[in-house]
Amino acid sequence: MKNQDQLYLDAVALLKEMIATPSLSRDEGATADLLVRFMQRCGISDIRRSGNNVWARNKWFNPEKPTILLNSHHDTVPPNAGYTRAPFLPVEEDGKLYGLGSNDAGASLVSLLALFRYFYEERDMSHNFCIALTAEEEVSGKNGMESLVAQLGEIDFALVGEPTEMQMAIAERGLVVLDCHVTGRAGHAARNEGENAIYKALPDIEWFRNYCFPKESDLLGPVKMTVTVIQAGDRHNVVPDRCTFTVDVRVNDCYSNAEVVEEIAQRVSCEVVPRSLRLTSSSIPENHPVVVAGKALGRSCYGSPTMSDQAFLRVPSLKMGVGSSSRSHIADEYVYLQEIKEGIALYIALMDSLVWK
């Protein structure tokens, strides 16, 4: 087994290289190259690449054993206008490492890669490990995990690295974006003619504001619906004949995306068009062995309002990673170096309790 102190030093050095290598969603080729080179230097064989996704299996992979997937992403959002530091310049200061993608999700990725290296050459484990370092997570792109999952083979459980302060997100909301269309009839505003599509839309908008789906999740609460965009009219003196508004729907683990859309369509008068049903909610039972093991290590459970590549996994999955979700996408993003060190140790302790049984 690898020395944990050396794994930590290697992880920090890799994270600095990643920060210095722009990897905006859909343009992650340079960080994919970087990750392949790093894994090659570490002696990992049979490294595979699909687009900008990089993945590998442990040295003594046995198809007769169950497989644990380790997953995090190496793409980032663009730096926002509030940055006072150079986003692609890794800087250590006061125990923090600054740089775009340091917290979301570079720290989790390098820590999971350290975990993978720790167990890579072990022969007699009860489980295999497969690590997938994915692209396009920030945009839920079709060339990220969604395109890769069929290539990974049979997976029994997934550990997804996102900033959760190393607590256990055992449920995650799904997402459906709805475009709602209302048709009226154009007329001259001064003559009180036509049928105003904006006014026709108001009752439906109010319904989205107030409706409560009957099933509430213990971990995620109710389904949340928020009207976020509205478009209608282009001249002050013409009654608009079309109104389109967009609704952000965050689905709990009590419903499928299709069930939520069906219920909405039955209760509103506008035309409801979902952009996609592919971003599903996820959950893992509290009695799953990995959750039980996490609790034994003092980890708490909660439901996550944010999305990850879990949306594309159809197996039990746990979201648990280094850093804080509150630092994701902020200006002057950072992660504490101590968080990485502790994260690697916690990941190893968690898996130690599972793979030697």
N, C-alpha and C positions, 0 to 999 in steps of 0.2 A: 504494500500500500504506500501511496505517496505521503510525504511529510506535509502536514497541514499548513505549517508556516510558509513553506515554499509554494504551495498551491495558492496561498493568499497573495504572496508577492507577485507570482505570475499573473494572477487574476487582475490585480491593480495595474500592472504594466500593460496587459491586453486592453483593459478598459481605457487607458490613456490613448492607446493607438486607435481604438474605435472612435473616441471623441474627436480625434484629429482627422478622422476620415469621414467626410460628409456622407450620410446614408439616408437621405430623405426617402420617404415611401415611394416605391416604384423606381427608385434609382439607387439601389443598395449593392450594386455590383462590386464596388471597391471594398466594402466591408465583408462581403461574401468571400472575396479573394483573400482578405486578411485572415478571416477565420479558418479557411482551408490551410493557409500557410502555418498558422499557429498550431493547428491540430497535427499537421505533418511533423512539425518540430517536436511535438510531444510524443511522437511514436504511435499515433493512432492510425491504424491501417483501414483500408476500404472506406475512405471518406467519400461520400456521395453528394452530388450537387444537382439540384433541379431548379433551373432558373437562378434566382438569388437565394434559394433555400439550401442550407447545408445540413447534412445529417450523417450519423454513423451509429454503429452498434458496438457493444463491448466485445473484447477480443475473443472470448470463448462463448459467443452467442450460441444458444441451444434452442432450436425451434420447438422443442418439446416442453420448454419451461415458459411460464407466464412472463410477459414483458412490461416493464415500466417505461413510459415515455417521459423524457425530460424536455421541456419546451420553453423557449423564450424567443423574443424577436430582436432583430438588430436594426430595424428601420426607426426613423424618428419623424416627428412633426417638424415643420420649418421653424427656425428661430423667430420669436415674435419681436415686435418693435420695442419692447421694454428692456431688451438686453443692454446691460452696461458693460459686460465683459464680452470678449470674443467668444462666440458660441463653440467654435471648433478648436479652441486652445485649452487643453487640460491643465488646470492649475490646482495644486494642493495648497490649502490655506486653512489654518485653525482646525485641522482634523477633517476638513471637507475636501472633496474632489469636485471641482466645478467643470461644467461643460455640457453641451446639448446631448441628451441621451444617457447621461451619467446615472440618473435615477430611473428613468423610464426608457428602456428596461435594461440598460447596459449592465448595471450592478447585478441584477438577477441572472442575466445571461452568463457573465463570467463566473459567477458563483456556482451555477448549475454545471458549467463546463468543468469547474474544479471538482465537483461531486462526481461527474462522469469519469474524470481521470483517476480519482481516488479508487474507484471500483473497477477500472477498465481491465486490468489483468487478472482479476480474481476468477478462479476456475469453479469453485464449489458453491456458488450462491444459489439460492432457491429461485431467483428471478434473473432475467436478462435486463439490460439497460439499452435504450435507444435514445439518442439525443437529437433534437431537431431545432435548428436555429433559423428562424423563419423571417420572411420578408412581408411587407405590405400589411402588417398587423394594424398599424395606425389608421389605415383607410379601409380595413376589412376587404382587402383586394382579393381577386380571384386567383392571383398568382402567388399567394402566400400559402398558409396552412391548408386552405381549401383544396388547392391543387396537389398538395403533398401527401395528404392523409392516406390516400389509397395506396401510395407507394411504400408506406412504412410497415405494412404487414399487420398482423394481428397484435393489437395493444390491449392490455388488461386494465391498465390504470395510467393516468397522466398527472404529472406534477408540472404546473404551469407557473413560470416565474414572472411575476408582475409585482410592483411595489406594494406590499401589504404590511410592512413592518414585521415581517416573518410571523404574522398571525395567519389563521387558516380561513380563507374565504371558501365556504363549503356550498355556496349557491351564488349564481350570477344572473343578472337580468339579461333577457334577450331584447332585441330591437326590431321594431317595424316602423318604417317611415311611410306615411300615407299622403298621397296627393288627392285632395278632395275638390271636386269640380261642381260648380253651381251654374245653371244656365238661366238667364233672365231674358228680357227683351229690350233692345235699345230704344231710346226716345229722347226728346228734347227736355233738358232739365227744367226749363222755364215753363213748360206747358203741362207738367205733371203727367207726362206720357211714359210709356214703357213699363217694364217690370225690373226693378233694381236688383241685380244679382247680389250686391253686397247685403242688402236688407234680407234677401232670401237666405243668405249664408249665416246670418246672426244666430238663429235658433240652434243650428247645428254646432256652431262654435261654442255657444253657451252649453250645449250638451257635453261636448268634449271637456269643457271646464269643470263640470259638476258630476258627471256620471262616475259611479263606483262599481267596478266589477264585484260580483258577490264573493268570489274566492280570494282570500288574503293569505299570503304566505307568512309563516312564522318568522322566516329569515329575511325575506325581501319586501314584506308588506304588500300593499295593493298594486295592481297594474297602474302605471302612471301615464297620463296622456297630456301633452302640452302642445297647443297651437303655436307654431314658431315663425311661420311666414304667411303673408297674405298678399295677393296681387289681384287688382281689378282696376279697370278704367284707365284712360289715357288723356281725357279732356274734361275740363271742369263743367262743361255745359251739356254733356251727353250722359244719360243714364246708362251705366255699364250693363252689358248683356252677359258678361262672364265674370266669375269670381273663382279664383283658385286659392286654396290655402293648404298648408302643410302641417301635419301633426306628427310629433315625435312620440312614439308609444314604447314604453319600457315594460316588457312582459315579465311577470313573475313566473315561478316554477310550477304554478298551478294550472297553467294554460299552455297550449301550443300556440305558435304565431297564427296559424290558420284559424284556430278557434276564436281568437281575439278579433281577427279581421271579420269573421263571419258574424259575430255578435254586433260589432259596430255597424256593419252594412245593414243589418236588420233594424237598427234604431235611428238612423239618420236618413234624411231625404236626399242628401247630395250623393254624387257618384264617388265611390271610394276606390282608389287604385293603390295597392301596396307596391312599393318599389321592389321589394324582395321579402321572401319569407325564410331566408337562409340563416339569419343570425338568431339562433335559438337560445333560450335560457338553459342553464345547466345547474346540476346539484349533485351532491354525493352524500350518502347516508352518514349520520353521525356515528354509526357503529362500524363503518368501514375500517379495516385494520390501520390504514395510514392516518385516519382521523384520531383513532384511539391512541396510536403511537404519538401523534402530535400533542394530544392532551397530556399524555404522560410526561412530555417535555415542557409543560407549562404554557402551551400555545392555546389561544382562545379561538372560538368559532364565530363567524359572522356572515352576513349576506352582502355581496358586493354590488353596488349600483353601476359599476363601470364594466365595460366589455373587454374581452380578450380573445385569443385564439381558441379558447374553450368552446366558443360558439360553433366550431366546425368539428369538434370531437364528439363521438357518439359512445363514449365509454366514461366510467366514473372518473372525474378529474377534480383536482384540488388546486386552487390558486393560492400561491404562497411565495413571497419573494422579498428581496432586499429593498430598503428605501420606503418612502411614504408616498401614497397616492396624492396627497396634497401638494407635493412638489412636482408632479408630472405636468409638463407643458408650461411651467412658469418661466419667467425671465430669470436668467442666471441660475439655471438648474444645477443642483448639486446632490451629492450623496456623502454621508459620513463614511470615512474609511473603516471605522470600527464596525459599522453595519455590515460591510462586506466580510470582514473577518468573522464576526459572529454568525453571519448568514451561512457561510461555508461550513462552520462547525455544526450548526443546527441541521442543515441539510444532511450532512454525513451521519449525525446521530439518528435522525429520522429514518434514513434508509438502512442503517446498521440494524435497527430493531426489526426490519422486515425481511432482509435478504439472507439472514443466517438461520432462519427457522426451518 
